[in-house]
Amino acid sequence: METQELQKLADHVAVNLPGADLEHRLDPNWDLYKVRGKVFMLITDLPGRPVVVLKADPDNAVALREQYADITPGYHMNKKHWITVQGGGTVDENLVKQLVTDSYQLVAHRGT
């Protein structure tokens, strides 16, 4: 999946989740996706590559990084709880949808 397609798909999934809000930050250029006032996804452009940063269960985050070359520790986030996804040959549409939904659910259901 191409990186810009990845960002568009992640955005589409996120904004259609119940109670999800999008906040634009211009400096630096980040799009923050929140539920219940807490961030569950960030979209930005790192030098040379657009990325999506998502919350992940710590055990699942390790497994994802081991299984997919295009998933790395969360950029500018707690490396245990966040992953960075970039476009490439190992990431497909179904995986992106699942990762965004999982991230949302981790944050939306925390404390309930």
Buried (B, 14 or more C-beta within 10 A) or exposed (E): BEBEEBBEBBBEBBEEBEEBEEEEEEEEEBBBBBBBEEBBBBBBBEEEEBBBBBBBBEEEBBEBBEEBEBBBBBBEBEBEBBBBBBBBEBBEEEBBBEBBBBBBBBBBEEEE
